[in-house]
Amino acid sequence: MLEQQNHDALRLGDYLTIAEAAGFLGVSPATLRNWDKVGKLKAVRHPVNGYRLYRQEDLKRLLKTLETIPGGDSE
């Protein structure tokens, strides 16, 4: 029952997989894993399989930030 509630709370349509998020941002999945490790962009975990998922709103916010920094920040 609790697992179902967690799944319902996590609207998967609002999230991207690590590969999708990396493509969206134009960085490698390894970069996203590093950013998650250092706290720059935190992932949530899929309630069933534990894979990293990234909120689209968080990605859009980060992309805007990167676009305003001269030269960006890919690492």
Sequence and secondary structure as in RCSB ss.txt:
>XXXX:A:sequence
MLEQQNHDALRLGDYLTIAEAAGFLGVSPATLRNWDKVGKLKAVRHPVNGYRLYRQEDLKRLLKTLETIPGGDSE
>XXXX:A:secstr
 HHHHHHHHS GGGEEEHHHHHHHHTS HHHHHHHHHHTSS  EE TTT  EEEEHHHHHHHHHHHHHSTT    
